[in-house]
């Protein structure tokens, strides 16, 4: 049985009939039908997949999964909430074991209304007093409700329902309480007159004699439901031949689960390894399947922006950062802790948030200290005598070896750079083959007395520059202040189409030994000189490069709220 039949790639309900109508059809079927106990969403889904046409939300098992007694200790709102999860996870009807209706006629009216709202098809109520006691615990000592009062509760429920097919099943406890067949028949007649859709006759005997006697006397006036928990050895054909409408396997899913969990827990405690139980448990993928992970993947493709599967990030993190003193003794600057996590982890998180999952990190100083998982590491073992462009070449060579240099765009950033996720996001959304992000608030950062990569552009930042294409003219730390239009943030995008040319330009620059310490702005200037346009995306703030101890302090506030103090 398929949980979610697919139409045009999206899930559809396998049965167009209302759940209430489905349940009523089960009651009125000429065959003996069956309900399986379920107590949460996943057990309900398993029951449907097994082929059951309907489910029984057992009061015993609903309370049991909360580890409280079957004495109305779980509130009726908790029961409703779980029923909603069960109804949402299945397409077959559910009948709730509604105990005594959780109060008087007024509570019953509200219960029916709420069950209909949550997609539950039917409710079974029993003629005992609230709070109820489980029928198999001292059943003969339990008092029964007044039959007339209980009949009024049924009438109230029927009056409250808005769906004509919603069913109320009246459960008779006279045989459980030892009041005999005559009392059971008298109550059944009263409940039928009150509007019950079916009768559930219950017995605690280990033989079906009482329920068979009731059925013989009853004569088929309304469908009769049984719960063969105690008389489980009786062949099912006996129930068929007697003309019962529904048989409920009332608590067996929870009992099966408890036994399996006890066995697994005991073995784990004794053997203290997972190998001892791996063959006893389902794979995690089965849990994902039952949770509907496949449907979510379909929905994500329809509703979420496309993930940037064609974009990789390169993080240049080979330097020590000697200006940070003792903080970088034995670890590179990219691993200095900011707000309790390595600086590199903040960078990874920002990229992952916008869908860039493939990150190549160029290591150098203390490369063995890098231990963040899920990253591709390449090494610049000449980091002490080389600069950023050698590290960039190491990364691009590694990507070319993976076969990705002609298929994926690449975003390059520094390993000492904190930024908000929108910064690389707007860079990736830029359609140009080459692009960089420029901070228009460069004077504020310049006041920190640090070296900076300034840029001169084809147009200064203005309201119009947000609409017109602006390109880089020159980058460098030696620009006259009058020529500066902003500060390069340290992020640079190269399209897959232009990667081969960028690599050729890198090789040409680095072929000159005097350029061994060359930095990324020199690459930009060479590309501009060769006639390549590098688009400038202006923005304001929301980044921080960590170049001093004071920057480490500032980075703490940036990590929490993105504001540099």
N, C-alpha and C positions, 0 to 999 in steps of 0.2 A: 504494500500500500504506500503510495507516495504522499508525503506530508503536504507538500505545496506543489500541485500541478502547475506547470508554467504555460503562459500564453504570451507570445511576443516577448519572452524574456522576463516576465513579471509574474508573481504568484497570483493564483486565482483560487477561490473557494471551490472545493470539489463537489459540493452539493448546494444547489441554488435554493433548496427548500429551507424555510425558516427552521431554526433549531427547535422551537416549540412545536412546530408541525412534525418535525422528524420524531420528536419524543412521543407525540400523540399517536403517530403511526406505529411506533414500537408497541405501545399499549394495546392498540387495536389489531395488531398483526394476528394472523391465523396460526403463526408458528410461535414456539417458545423463544423469546428473545433474552438477551443477557446484558447486564450492566457490569462494568468492572470498576472497582474502587480506585479512586485517585485522590491524592491529598495535596498536590501542588502542580505547577505548570508542567514540569518535566515528566511526572508520572502520568498526567493526563495525556500528554503527547505520545508517550510510549503506548498507552492503552489504545489510542486511536490507531497508531501505526500497526498494532497487533491485529487490528481488524474489528474491534468492538464498535458497535453502532451507537453506543451511549455510555455514559460514565456516571458513577455514584460518588458524590462528594461526601464521604463518610464522616459523621461527627466524631467517631472514635479516632479516626486517622488524622483528621484535621487538628484535633486537640493533641493527638500523639506526636505529630511532627513539631508541635510547640513544646512537647514534653510536659504537658499539663494534663490533669485528669479529665475524663469524659463526663464532667459534671457542670457544664456551662462555665468552666473556668476561663476558657478562651472567649473573649467577648464576641458578640454577633457581628460587630464591625470588622474584627479580625477575620472572621469566617468569610464575610462578604468580600473582603479584599483578596483573600486567597482564591475564592471562586472566580473573581474577575480575571486573575492571572490564568486560571485554568481555562476559562471560556475564551480568552484572547489567544491561547496557544493551540486551540483545537477547532475543528469544524463540526464535531458531533455534539449532540445535546448532553447536558449535565443535569442530573437531579440532585439537589442538595438534601442531605439528611438534616432537616431543620429542627431537630429535637422537638421541643414542645411549642415552637413558634416564638421562643424567646420572650414570653410574657403572655399578656391577654390578647383579646381580639384586636386592640389598637396596635400592639406590637406586630401582630400578624399582618395587618393591612400594610404597615410600613415595610415589613420584610418582603412581601410580594412585589411591591413597587420597586424596591431596591434590587431585587433579583432580576426583574425584567430589564431594568436599566443596565445591568451588568451582563446580560446575555445568557442568564441561567434559564433553562427551559422548564423546570419543574421543581417542586419542593415536596418533601414528605415530612409530615408532622405526626407525633405520637401522642396518644391520650394519657400522658402522665403529668405530674405536677412539675412546675418550674421552681428551682433548678432540677434538671433531670439527673437520674443515676443510670449508668449503663445497664442494659437489660440482663446481662449475664453476671452481674454482681448483686447477690441477694435479691433476685428478681421477685420472689414470692412475697417479700416483705414490702415491696414498693407500692405506695398508694396510687390509684388511678384518678385521673381528672373526672369531674362530673361529665357524663355523656352529653347532656344538654349544653353545658358551657363549651365543651369541645366542638360540638356541632356549630355553635355560634361563631367560633373561631374560624371554622371552615367557610361559613357563609361570608364572614368579613373578608377573608382572603380572596374568595371568588368575586366579590363585589369590587375589590380593589384592583384586580388585574385589568390591564388595558388590552392585552392580547388574548383573544378568545381561545387560542390553543394552549395557553399556559396551563399547566396541570398541577393540581393539588392531590397528593396521595395521602390517604388517611391510614396511619399505622395503628393497628389494634394490639394492645398489650395485655388483653384479658387472659390469654393463655399463659403468658410469662408470669403474671401475678397470681395464677392459680384460681381464677374466677370461673373457668370452665367454658365449654363451647357455647352454651346458651347465652352467656353474657357477651361473648364475642359476636354472636349473630345479632343480638339486640343492638349492640353498638354499631355494627356494620350497616344495619338498616338506617339508623339515625344519621350516620355520616353520608350515606348515599342521598338521603332526603335533603341534607344540607348542601349538596352540590359537589361532593368529592368525585374526582375523575377515576379513581381506582382505590382499591383496598390493599394494604400490606398486612398480611397476617403473619405474626411472629411467634416462634416457639423456641424454647430452650432445651427441648428433648433431643436426644441423640438419634432418634428415629423420626420420620416425617409423619407419624400417625396423626398428630393434632392438626397439622395444616391440611393433610389429605381429608380428614373428617370435615374440616371447615369447608373445603372446596366442594365436597360431595353435597353438603347441605346448602351451600350458597347457590349453586346452579347457574352461574355465569351471568348474573345480573349486571355486574361491572367487572372489569379486568382485576385479577388478583395477582399480587406480587409476593414473592417469597425470598427469604434470605437463608440459604441452606448451610450456614456456618457450622452449626452443631451437628446436623445430620448429613455431613459431607460424604458419607459412604454410600448414600442412596444414589443409584444410577439415574442419570439425567433423564432417561426415557420415562421414568416413573412420573416426573414432573410434566413431561410432554403429554403423556397419556391422560393425566389428570386435568389437563386444560389450563394450567397456569399460564399467565401472559408474560411475566418477567421473572427472571431469577437474578439475584444480585450476588456477585462474588464480592463480599462486603469489606474485607480488610486485608486482603492477601498481598496487595502490592506493598503496603507498609511492612507487613510481617516479613515478606521476602527481602526487602531492603534492610530491615533491622538485622536479620540473620547474616546477610552478606557483609554489612558494616562491622558487626561484632567479630566475625571471622577475620576480616582484614585488619582490624585494629589490634586484635590479640596477636596475630602473626607478626605485625610490625613491632609491637612492644617486645615480643620475645626475640625476634631475629635481628631487629635493628638494621634492616636493609630493605630496599624497595624490590630487589630481585625476587624476594620471597612471595610477593603478591602480584607481580606484574601480569602473570598469566591469569589472575583471578578478576582483574578489573578491566573495564573497557578503556580503549585509548582516549586521550584527551580530545582527539578529533571527533569522536562520537558525541562528546558533550557539546562541542561547538556545533555539530550538525543539529542536535536536538534543540539547541538554543536559537537556531535559525541564522547562523553565521552566513550561510550561502545567500539567503534572501537579502541580508544587509549589504553584501557585496554588490548584488544587482542594484539595490537602491542607491548605493554610493555612486555607482557609475551614472545613474540617472540624475541625481540631485546635487552632488558635490562638484566643485570645480575639478578639472582634470589635474591629477597629481603630476608633478614635474618629473616624470620618470626619465625624461630626456635631458636632465640637467644634473651635472656633478659639481661638487665644490672642492676646491683645493685650498688647504689652510697651510700657510707658510709659517712653520713653528720651529725652525732650526736653531734660533739664537738663544743664548743664555739669558740676556737681560741683566748685564752686570750692574746697571744703575740701581737695581733692586737689592743689591748687597746680599745679606745673609738669606733672604727669601729665595734666592736662586742658587744656593749652594747645594749641588747634587740634584737639582731639578730645573727644567727650563722655565722660562717666563710663562709659557702657555699653561703650565700646571700650577701656577700660584693660585691659592684658594681665594675666591671671591664669594662672599656671602655663603661660606660653607662648602663650596664646590669648586673644582678646578676651572680656571678661566676657559679652558678648551671645552668643558662640558656645557657651559653657557652658549658657546658658539654652535656646538653640535645641536643643542636643543632648538636654537633659533632656526637653523636650517631644516631640521626635521619637521618643525611646526608648519613650514610652508611646502612640505612635500619633497624636499631634497634629502634623500636617504643615503646617497653614495658620496662619502667624504674621503678624500685622500689627504693625509697629514704628512708634511715633510718634517722629519725629525733631524736632529743634529746633536746638539749638546745634551748629554745625559739621556740618550735615546732609550735606554733600558727603563727609564722611569715612566714612559708612556704605557698605560695599561687600560685605557678606556676601550671597551669592547665595541665591535661592530664597525670599526674604522679600518681603512686601508692605509698602511704606513709605508712610506718610502724614505730612504735615508740620504742626506747630504753629508757625507763623512768629511767633506772639506769645509764645513761650516765656519771654521775659525779663519779661513783665508779667503772666503768667498762671500758674495752678497745674495740678495733676494732673487736675482735672475738665474743664478745657478740652481737655487732651490726650486724655482718655477720650472726650469728645464727638467730637473729630476722627476717632478710630478707629471709633466706632460709626456715625457718619455715613458713613464710607467703606464699612463692611460693609453698611449699608443700601443704598448705591448699587450694591453688587454683587449685591443681592437675597438676601443670606444672613441678614439679621437675624431672619427668622421661621423659619429652618430649622436653624440651628446654635447650640449653646450656646457661651458665651464665657467663657474664663478670663482674668482680668486679673492682670498681675503687673508689678513694677517692673523697670526696666532695670539696676538696681544690685544685684539680688538673686540670690544663689546658693542653690540648693536641690537636694536629692536627688530623684530621679525619683518616689519614692513620695509626695511631698508633693502635687503636682498630681494624682497618680493617685487618692489617696483623696478628693480634692476632686471629681474627675469622677465617682467612684462614688457620691457622695452624691446621693440622689434629690430633694432639695429644689430649688426654683427658685432660691433664693439661698443661698449657703454661703460660709464662709471658714474658713481654717485658723489655729488659735491655738496658740502655743507655751506650754506650761505651765512651761517653765524660764525665765520672763521675768526673774527676779531675777538670773540669771547674766548675761544680756545687758544688764540695766539697770546693772550694775556697770561697764560700758564708758563710762558718762557720755555718752550720746548721747540724742537725741530719739527717742522710741518711740511707737508707736500701741498703747495698752493697751485692753483690753476688759473690760467687765463683762457677765456672762452670767446666764442664768436658773439656772444651777447651777455650782458650782466644779468643777474637775477632780477626779475621784475614780474609783474602780473602777466605781461605778454609772453615772457619766456616759458610760462607753463603751457602755452599753446603752440608756440613756434619751436622748431627744431634748433637746439643749441649744441654746438660741437666744441671739442677741445682744440685750443690753439697751442698751448704749451703747459707742461707740468714741471714743478721743481720747487725746491726750498729757497732758491735764489731770486725769485721774482720781485720786482719793485712793488711796493705796497699799492701804488696807483694802478698797477696792472692786475692786481689780484681780484678775482671774482668769487673765490671761495676756496675751501680746502677739500682736497680729495680725502674721502673717508677711509680708504683702504679696501674698497670693494671694486672689482673690475670684472666685466662679463665678456667672454669670447664665444662667439657662436661656433657650432661644429663646422660650419662651412669655411670659417676663416682660421681654424686651428692650424692647418698645415702651414699657412703663410706666417702665422705668429711664431711657430716653431722655427721656420727658416730665418725669420728676423732675429730670434733669440740666438741661433747658431752664429749668425753673422756678427752680432754684437760680442758674443763671448769668444769668438775666434781671436779677438784682440785681447791679449793678456792684461792690458791695462784696464779692461772692463770686468775683471773677475769679481770685483766688489760692486758691480752695477746694481741699481735698484729698479723697481718696476716703473717709476716715472720715465726713466731713460727709454724703456721699451715703448711706452706710449708716445714719446716724442719722435722716436724712429718711425713708428707706424704713421704718425701724422705727416712726417716729412716725406714718406713714401706715397702720400696721397690718400691714405685711409682715413675715413671720418670716424671719430669716436664721439658718440652722442653723450651729452651731459644731462644727467637727471638731477635737478636742484631739489634739495630738501633742507630742513632746518633742525639741527641737533639730533638727539636720540642715538648717540654713539659715544664711545670713549675708548681711546687707546691708552693702554697701561704702560707708561714709560718711567714712572717714578714711584716712590713710596707714597707720596701724596695721592697719586692716581689710584693706588690700591685702596686707599681709604675712600676715595670718591666712588670707586667701583662697587663698594658695598651698598651704597644707596642706589646706584644704578641697577644693580641686580635685583633690588626689591621693587623699585617703582619707575625705573627708567629716567630718573632725574639726577643730573650731576650737580652735586652741591658745591 
